[in-house]
Amino acid sequence: MDLVVIFKSSNLNDAGLVRARLEAAGFHPVLANEYTANVFGSGPYSIAPVHIQVPAEEAEDAREFLAAP
């Protein structure tokens, strides 16, 4: 299965919210690079961006979903 990155963030909380929204909408997101996370100050942030990936066949629809108000 080919995965496509549709969201990047250095904030684990933001990435978690996006992942939850996608799952609730019926997409199949995968959180990647979460192992690079460190805690700085008041919240968890990562050294490298956390990626949300979806199967290639869902990528266009998932991007449209995230862009909708």
C-alpha positions as CSV (number, residue, x, y, z in Angstrom):
1,M,0.0,0.0,0.0
2,D,1.4,3.4,-1.0
3,L,1.1,6.1,1.5
4,V,1.0,9.9,0.8
5,V,1.8,12.7,3.2
6,I,-1.1,15.1,3.5
7,F,-0.2,17.0,6.6
8,K,3.0,17.9,8.5
9,S,3.3,19.6,11.9
10,S,6.0,20.0,14.5
11,N,3.2,20.0,17.1
12,L,2.0,16.5,18.1
13,N,-1.3,17.8,19.4
14,D,-2.1,19.3,16.1
15,A,-1.2,16.1,14.3
16,G,-3.3,14.1,16.7
17,L,-6.3,16.3,16.1
18,V,-5.9,16.0,12.3
19,R,-5.6,12.3,12.6
20,A,-8.7,12.0,14.7
21,R,-10.7,14.2,12.2
22,L,-9.6,12.0,9.3
23,E,-10.5,8.8,11.2
24,A,-13.9,10.1,12.1
25,A,-14.6,10.9,8.5
26,G,-13.7,7.4,7.4
27,F,-10.2,7.9,6.2
28,H,-7.3,5.6,7.2
29,P,-4.5,8.0,8.4
30,V,-1.1,6.8,9.6
31,L,0.9,9.0,12.0
32,A,4.6,8.9,11.0
33,N,7.7,10.3,12.7
34,E,6.0,10.5,16.1
35,Y,9.1,8.8,17.6
36,T,11.0,12.0,17.1
37,A,8.9,13.8,19.7
38,N,10.4,15.6,22.7
39,V,8.7,17.8,25.3
40,F,9.6,21.4,25.3
41,G,7.9,23.9,27.6
42,S,4.2,23.5,27.9
43,G,3.5,20.9,25.3
44,P,4.9,18.1,23.1
45,Y,6.8,19.2,20.1
46,S,8.9,17.2,17.7
47,I,12.4,17.6,16.4
48,A,11.3,16.6,12.9
49,P,7.8,17.2,11.5
50,V,5.2,14.6,12.3
51,H,3.5,13.4,9.1
52,I,0.0,12.3,8.6
53,Q,-0.2,9.9,5.7
54,V,-3.2,8.2,4.0
55,P,-3.4,5.5,1.3
56,A,-2.7,7.1,-2.1
57,E,-6.2,6.5,-3.3
58,E,-7.6,8.6,-0.4
59,A,-5.1,11.4,-0.6
60,E,-7.0,13.8,-2.9
61,D,-10.3,13.4,-0.9
62,A,-8.5,13.7,2.4
63,R,-6.8,17.0,1.3
64,E,-10.1,18.4,0.2
65,F,-11.7,17.3,3.5
66,L,-9.0,19.1,5.5
67,A,-9.2,22.2,3.4
68,A,-13.0,22.5,3.9
69,P,-14.1,25.1,6.5
